[in-house]
Amino acid sequence: MKPLIFLVLVTLSIQMNAQDKPITFHFDGYVNNMQSILLDSLKGNWTNDNLIHNRINLNVSYKNTLSLHVSARTRIFTGETVKYFPGYASFIKNSPDFLSLSWNLVNEPSVLLNTTIDRLYLKFTAGNLEFTAGRQRINWAKTFVWNPNDLFNNYSFFDFDYPERPGSDALDAIYYLSPMTNLELASKLDKDTNLTTALRLSTTIGTYDLQFIGGLLKQSDYVIGMGWTGYIGQLTFRGEATYLRPGKNFADTTGLSLVSVGVDYSFGKSNTIMLEFLYNQQKDQPLITSPMDLYTAPLDIKHLSFAQYNIFVQIMTQPHPLLSASLAAIFFPKEKGLFLMPNITYSISDNADLTMVGQFFQGKFSSPSSHKIKIFALFLRLSLSFGK
């Protein structure tokens, strides 16, 4: 945390003394206060928790050529999960990244204070070349919920309180061949120094944005894939397909296929319906033994889901300029599983929102005891933004 504070002070000093210099400075963020209740039945044990979540974003640019980006999230956890979940502090602090940029500043039986730097990178632009080095988000996603093309930092759809999504310690270079076509080469190391590297060709043909990727995942699997976004009449049609094959015993092993396909349709003044389907050939899916498993998966594209077949539906509406609502559902046919997430957000002011989110999850998944998993959760969050 001290290096970040020092960086902010230095940047403020530069800004105050650079009135005639081509340096721009931007600082923003938000503070959330979220109360949650987690239970498996009304008669069972209720878990009550509170999370105060502060995010700050710092951006310093020089002549639109060189820029520095730093973002940190500081979270204060209190409640029963901190008290009774074994190893919770270690779980919050640990990350899959090459650099350790997470610190538990306070770790007591009833409270946990953690600060994590999830963006720390330099970006250099010269002509048709754009180069970025450091902790960054490399987003190769085309679909909404499951992203087989996103080799670098996949995320969990269930974790709605992290809209920025995780980053990776990586190098990324983009060369623009034309306004419609570019080549991108990205490489990252994880905490075990495993290398993931891939090349992406992005182009536009007619009304479709296309991408083609090829590379190496965690030094173990060769990867090829493609993604697209386009239109079929009034429908937005998007999808991703990826094929992986182990590098060891290449000729004697079989590959793994993942395909996600989705459509969006907008109707009326502010109504949208989204459909998405994922086929995940991987048979060894993540286990669900506790609610934590629901919010922490996936770790990589091999483990995008808890089931082989996954169907997503979401309806979004805005009946009033200050009020928006949505209902998301995921069906797991083979497991007879279901996930529901209603969401209502009310805009209190230009920089304040009140959100209520519910989550219900059930199904007979590959848990060690093979019993039916059932999770209820309710979240109430007040968000205050600043600096925009």
C-alpha positions as CSV (number, residue, x, y, z in Angstrom):
1,M,0.0,0.0,0.0
2,K,2.8,2.4,0.8
3,P,4.2,2.3,-2.8
4,L,0.8,3.2,-4.1
5,I,0.3,6.1,-1.8
6,F,3.8,7.4,-2.8
7,L,2.8,7.1,-6.4
8,V,-0.4,9.0,-5.9
9,L,1.5,11.9,-4.2
10,V,4.2,12.0,-6.9
11,T,1.6,12.1,-9.6
12,L,-0.3,14.9,-7.8
13,S,2.9,16.9,-7.6
14,I,3.6,16.4,-11.3
15,Q,0.1,17.5,-12.2
16,M,0.3,20.7,-10.1
17,N,3.7,21.6,-11.6
18,A,2.9,20.7,-15.2
19,Q,0.5,23.4,-16.3
20,D,2.3,23.9,-19.6
21,K,3.4,20.4,-20.1
22,P,1.5,17.7,-22.1
23,I,0.7,15.6,-19.1
24,T,-2.9,14.6,-18.2
25,F,-4.1,13.1,-14.9
26,H,-7.3,11.3,-14.0
27,F,-8.4,9.8,-10.7
28,D,-11.7,8.1,-9.9
29,G,-13.2,5.2,-8.0
30,Y,-16.0,4.1,-5.8
31,V,-17.0,2.8,-2.4
32,N,-19.5,0.0,-1.9
33,N,-21.1,-1.2,1.3
34,M,-22.7,-4.6,0.8
35,Q,-24.7,-6.7,3.3
36,S,-25.2,-10.3,2.5
37,I,-27.1,-13.3,3.8
38,L,-26.3,-16.9,2.8
39,L,-28.3,-20.0,3.7
40,D,-29.3,-23.4,2.4
41,S,-32.8,-23.3,3.9
42,L,-35.0,-21.1,6.1
43,K,-34.6,-23.6,8.9
44,G,-30.8,-24.0,8.4
45,N,-27.9,-21.8,9.5
46,W,-27.8,-18.2,8.2
47,T,-24.5,-16.7,7.4
48,N,-24.4,-12.9,7.7
49,D,-21.5,-10.8,6.3
50,N,-20.6,-7.3,5.5
51,L,-18.2,-6.1,2.8
52,I,-16.9,-2.5,2.4
53,H,-15.2,-2.3,-1.0
54,N,-13.2,0.7,-2.1
55,R,-11.6,1.0,-5.6
56,I,-9.3,3.7,-6.8
57,N,-8.1,4.2,-10.4
58,L,-5.2,6.4,-11.4
59,N,-4.3,7.2,-15.0
60,V,-1.3,9.5,-16.0
61,S,-0.8,10.1,-19.7
62,Y,1.9,11.9,-21.7
63,K,1.1,13.2,-25.1
64,N,-1.3,10.3,-25.8
65,T,1.8,8.3,-26.3
66,L,2.8,6.9,-22.9
67,S,0.4,6.2,-20.0
68,L,0.6,4.7,-16.6
69,H,-2.5,2.9,-15.1
70,V,-2.8,1.8,-11.5
71,S,-5.9,0.4,-9.8
72,A,-6.3,-1.0,-6.3
73,R,-9.2,-2.5,-4.5
74,T,-9.3,-2.4,-0.7
75,R,-11.9,-4.6,1.0
76,I,-13.0,-4.8,4.7
77,F,-14.6,-8.2,5.5
78,T,-16.6,-8.6,8.7
79,G,-19.1,-11.2,9.7
80,E,-19.5,-15.0,10.1
81,T,-17.5,-16.1,7.1
82,V,-14.4,-14.3,8.4
83,K,-15.0,-15.9,11.8
84,Y,-15.8,-19.5,10.8
85,F,-14.4,-20.2,7.3
86,P,-11.0,-21.9,7.8
87,G,-8.2,-20.3,5.7
88,Y,-10.4,-17.5,4.5
89,A,-7.7,-14.9,4.9
90,S,-5.3,-16.9,2.9
91,F,-7.9,-17.5,0.2
92,I,-8.5,-13.7,-0.1
93,K,-4.8,-12.9,-0.3
94,N,-3.7,-15.6,-2.7
95,S,-3.9,-15.1,-6.4
96,P,-2.8,-17.1,-9.5
97,D,-0.7,-14.2,-10.8
98,F,3.1,-14.1,-11.2
99,L,3.6,-11.1,-9.0
100,S,2.3,-11.0,-5.4
101,L,0.4,-7.7,-5.2
102,S,-2.1,-8.6,-2.4
103,W,-1.7,-7.8,1.3
104,N,-3.8,-8.6,4.3
105,L,-3.2,-5.4,6.3
106,V,-5.5,-6.6,9.2
107,N,-6.2,-10.2,9.9
108,E,-8.2,-10.7,13.1
109,P,-10.8,-13.2,14.1
110,S,-13.7,-10.8,13.4
111,V,-12.3,-8.5,10.6
112,L,-10.1,-8.8,7.5
113,L,-8.6,-5.9,5.6
114,N,-7.1,-6.7,2.2
115,T,-5.6,-4.4,-0.4
116,T,-4.9,-5.8,-3.9
117,I,-3.4,-4.0,-6.9
118,D,-5.2,-5.6,-9.9
119,R,-4.0,-3.1,-12.6
120,L,-0.4,-1.8,-12.8
121,Y,0.8,-1.3,-16.4
122,L,2.5,1.0,-18.8
123,K,1.0,1.5,-22.3
124,F,3.1,2.9,-25.2
125,T,1.6,3.9,-28.6
126,A,3.5,4.8,-31.7
127,G,1.9,4.9,-35.0
128,N,0.2,1.6,-35.7
129,L,1.8,-0.2,-32.7
130,E,0.3,-0.4,-29.2
131,F,2.4,-2.1,-26.5
132,T,1.3,-2.7,-22.9
133,A,3.4,-4.2,-20.1
134,G,2.3,-5.1,-16.5
135,R,-0.8,-6.2,-14.7
136,Q,-3.6,-5.7,-17.2
137,R,-6.8,-7.2,-18.5
138,I,-6.5,-8.8,-21.9
139,N,-10.1,-9.3,-23.0
140,W,-10.6,-11.6,-25.9
141,A,-14.2,-12.4,-25.0
142,K,-17.1,-12.3,-27.5
143,T,-19.8,-14.0,-25.6
144,F,-21.3,-12.8,-22.3
145,V,-21.1,-15.5,-19.7
146,W,-18.6,-18.1,-20.8
147,N,-15.5,-17.2,-22.8
148,P,-13.5,-20.1,-24.4
149,N,-11.4,-17.6,-26.3
150,D,-10.3,-15.7,-23.2
151,L,-7.0,-17.5,-22.5
152,F,-5.6,-14.9,-20.1
153,N,-8.1,-13.9,-17.4
154,N,-11.4,-15.7,-17.3
155,Y,-13.9,-14.8,-14.6
156,S,-16.9,-16.0,-12.7
157,F,-20.3,-14.7,-13.8
158,F,-21.6,-15.3,-10.3
159,D,-19.2,-12.7,-8.8
160,F,-21.2,-9.7,-9.7
161,D,-19.4,-7.3,-7.3
162,Y,-16.2,-7.3,-9.4
163,P,-17.2,-5.6,-12.7
164,E,-13.6,-4.7,-13.7
165,R,-12.7,-8.4,-13.7
166,P,-9.2,-9.8,-12.8
167,G,-6.0,-8.9,-14.7
168,S,-2.8,-10.8,-15.6
169,D,0.9,-10.1,-15.4
170,A,1.5,-9.9,-19.1
171,L,3.0,-8.3,-22.2
172,D,0.6,-7.4,-25.0
173,A,1.4,-5.9,-28.4
174,I,-1.1,-4.9,-31.0
175,Y,-0.2,-3.9,-34.6
176,Y,-3.0,-2.3,-36.7
177,L,-2.7,-3.5,-40.3
178,S,-5.7,-1.3,-41.2
179,P,-8.7,0.4,-39.5
180,M,-10.5,-3.0,-39.6
181,T,-7.7,-5.5,-39.1
182,N,-5.0,-6.0,-36.4
183,L,-2.6,-8.6,-35.0
184,E,-2.2,-9.0,-31.3
185,L,0.5,-11.1,-29.5
186,A,0.0,-11.6,-25.7
187,S,2.0,-13.5,-23.1
188,K,1.6,-14.0,-19.4
189,L,3.2,-15.9,-16.5
190,D,1.3,-17.3,-13.6
191,K,2.5,-17.9,-10.0
192,D,4.0,-21.2,-11.0
193,T,5.9,-19.5,-13.9
194,N,3.8,-21.3,-16.5
195,L,3.7,-19.5,-19.8
196,T,0.5,-18.7,-21.7
197,T,1.1,-17.1,-25.0
198,A,-1.1,-16.6,-28.1
199,L,-1.5,-14.7,-31.3
200,R,-4.9,-13.2,-32.4
201,L,-6.0,-11.9,-35.8
202,S,-9.0,-9.6,-35.6
203,T,-10.8,-8.4,-38.7
204,T,-14.2,-7.2,-39.9
205,I,-16.0,-8.8,-42.9
206,G,-19.4,-7.3,-43.7
207,T,-21.3,-6.9,-40.5
208,Y,-19.2,-9.5,-38.6
209,D,-16.2,-8.9,-36.3
210,L,-14.1,-12.0,-36.5
211,Q,-11.1,-13.2,-34.5
212,F,-8.8,-16.2,-34.9
213,I,-6.4,-17.3,-32.2
214,G,-3.6,-19.8,-31.7
215,G,-1.1,-20.4,-28.9
216,L,-0.1,-22.3,-25.8
217,L,-2.0,-22.5,-22.5
218,K,0.1,-22.9,-19.3
219,Q,2.9,-24.6,-21.2
220,S,0.8,-27.7,-21.5
221,D,-1.9,-27.4,-24.2
222,Y,-1.8,-26.1,-27.7
223,V,-4.8,-23.9,-28.5
224,I,-6.7,-22.8,-31.6
225,G,-9.9,-21.0,-31.7
226,M,-12.2,-18.4,-33.3
227,G,-14.8,-15.9,-32.2
228,W,-17.4,-13.7,-33.9
229,T,-19.9,-10.9,-33.3
230,G,-22.4,-9.9,-36.0
231,Y,-26.1,-9.6,-36.9
232,I,-28.9,-11.8,-38.1
233,G,-31.7,-9.4,-38.8
234,Q,-32.4,-7.6,-35.5
235,L,-30.5,-10.3,-33.5
236,T,-26.9,-9.8,-32.3
237,F,-25.2,-13.1,-32.9
238,R,-22.0,-13.9,-31.1
239,G,-19.9,-17.0,-30.3
240,E,-16.5,-18.5,-29.4
241,A,-15.0,-21.9,-30.2
242,T,-11.8,-23.3,-28.8
243,Y,-9.9,-26.6,-29.2
244,L,-7.1,-27.7,-26.9
245,R,-4.7,-30.6,-27.2
246,P,-2.0,-31.6,-24.7
247,G,1.6,-31.0,-25.8
248,K,2.8,-34.2,-24.2
249,N,2.0,-37.4,-26.1
250,F,0.4,-35.2,-28.7
251,A,-0.3,-38.1,-31.1
252,D,-1.7,-40.4,-28.5
253,T,-4.1,-38.0,-26.7
254,T,-7.5,-36.6,-27.5
255,G,-8.3,-32.9,-27.5
256,L,-10.9,-30.8,-25.7
257,S,-13.6,-28.7,-27.4
258,L,-15.5,-25.7,-25.9
259,V,-18.1,-23.8,-27.8
260,S,-20.3,-20.9,-26.6
261,V,-23.0,-19.3,-28.8
262,G,-25.3,-16.5,-27.9
263,V,-27.9,-14.1,-29.3
264,D,-29.2,-10.7,-28.0
265,Y,-32.5,-9.1,-28.9
266,S,-33.6,-5.6,-28.0
267,F,-37.3,-4.6,-28.1
268,G,-39.4,-1.7,-26.9
269,K,-37.6,1.3,-25.6
270,S,-35.3,-0.4,-23.0
271,N,-35.8,-4.2,-23.0
272,T,-33.2,-6.8,-23.9
273,I,-33.3,-10.6,-23.8
274,M,-30.1,-12.6,-24.0
275,L,-29.6,-16.3,-24.7
276,E,-26.3,-18.3,-24.5
277,F,-25.3,-21.9,-24.7
278,L,-22.0,-23.5,-23.6
279,Y,-20.8,-27.0,-24.5
280,N,-17.8,-27.9,-22.4
281,Q,-16.3,-31.3,-23.3
282,Q,-14.1,-31.4,-20.2
283,K,-15.5,-34.2,-18.0
284,D,-13.5,-33.2,-14.9
285,Q,-15.5,-30.2,-13.9
286,P,-14.9,-28.1,-10.7
287,L,-16.4,-29.6,-7.5
288,I,-19.0,-27.7,-5.6
289,T,-18.6,-28.4,-1.9
290,S,-19.4,-24.9,-0.5
291,P,-20.7,-21.5,-1.6
292,M,-17.1,-20.4,-2.0
293,D,-16.7,-22.8,-5.0
294,L,-19.6,-21.0,-6.7
295,Y,-17.9,-17.6,-6.6
296,T,-14.3,-18.6,-7.2
297,A,-14.5,-20.8,-10.4
298,P,-13.4,-20.8,-13.1
299,L,-9.6,-20.8,-12.9
300,D,-9.0,-21.2,-16.7
301,I,-10.9,-22.1,-19.8
302,K,-10.7,-25.8,-19.1
303,H,-13.0,-25.3,-16.2
304,L,-15.5,-22.7,-17.5
305,S,-18.5,-24.3,-15.9
306,F,-19.8,-26.9,-13.5
307,A,-21.5,-29.0,-16.2
308,Q,-21.0,-30.2,-19.7
309,Y,-24.2,-28.5,-21.1
310,N,-25.1,-25.0,-19.9
311,I,-28.0,-22.8,-21.0
312,F,-28.2,-19.1,-20.0
313,V,-31.2,-16.7,-20.3
314,Q,-31.4,-13.1,-19.1
315,I,-34.1,-10.5,-19.4
316,M,-33.1,-6.8,-18.8
317,T,-35.5,-3.9,-18.6
318,Q,-35.5,-0.2,-17.5
319,P,-39.1,0.8,-16.7
320,H,-38.0,4.2,-15.3
321,P,-34.8,6.3,-16.0
322,L,-33.8,5.8,-12.3
323,L,-34.7,2.1,-12.1
324,S,-33.3,-1.0,-13.9
325,A,-34.0,-4.7,-13.4
326,S,-32.9,-8.0,-14.7
327,L,-33.4,-11.7,-14.2
328,A,-30.7,-14.2,-15.2
329,A,-31.1,-18.0,-15.2
330,I,-28.7,-20.8,-16.0
331,F,-29.9,-24.3,-16.6
332,F,-27.8,-27.5,-16.2
333,P,-29.9,-30.2,-17.9
334,K,-27.9,-33.3,-17.0
335,E,-27.5,-32.3,-13.4
336,K,-31.1,-31.1,-13.1
337,G,-29.5,-27.9,-11.9
338,L,-30.7,-24.3,-11.8
339,F,-29.2,-20.9,-11.0
340,L,-31.4,-17.8,-10.7
341,M,-30.2,-14.2,-10.1
342,P,-32.7,-11.3,-10.0
343,N,-31.2,-7.8,-9.8
344,I,-32.9,-4.4,-9.1
345,T,-30.9,-1.2,-9.2
346,Y,-32.2,2.2,-8.2
347,S,-30.2,5.4,-9.0
348,I,-30.4,7.6,-5.9
349,S,-28.3,10.4,-7.5
350,D,-25.7,10.9,-10.2
351,N,-23.0,9.1,-8.1
352,A,-25.1,6.8,-5.9
353,D,-26.9,3.5,-6.6
354,L,-28.8,1.1,-4.4
355,T,-28.8,-2.5,-5.7
356,M,-30.5,-5.7,-4.5
357,V,-29.4,-9.0,-5.8
358,G,-30.7,-12.5,-5.1
359,Q,-29.0,-15.8,-6.0
360,F,-30.5,-19.3,-5.9
361,F,-28.4,-22.3,-7.0
362,Q,-29.3,-26.0,-6.8
363,G,-28.4,-29.2,-8.5
364,K,-26.8,-32.6,-8.1
365,F,-23.2,-31.9,-9.1
366,S,-20.0,-33.9,-8.7
367,S,-19.6,-33.2,-5.0
368,P,-17.7,-35.9,-2.9
369,S,-20.9,-36.8,-1.1
370,S,-23.0,-36.7,-4.3
371,H,-25.8,-34.9,-2.5
372,K,-27.9,-32.2,-3.9
373,I,-26.4,-28.7,-3.5
374,K,-28.7,-25.9,-2.6
375,I,-27.6,-22.2,-2.0
376,F,-29.7,-19.1,-1.3
377,A,-28.1,-15.7,-1.1
378,L,-29.4,-12.1,-0.8
379,F,-27.2,-9.0,-1.3
380,L,-28.0,-5.3,-0.6
381,R,-25.4,-2.9,-1.8
382,L,-25.0,0.9,-1.7
383,S,-22.5,2.3,-4.2
384,L,-20.9,5.7,-4.2
385,S,-18.7,6.8,-7.1
386,F,-16.3,9.7,-7.2
387,G,-14.0,11.5,-9.6
388,K,-16.0,10.9,-12.8
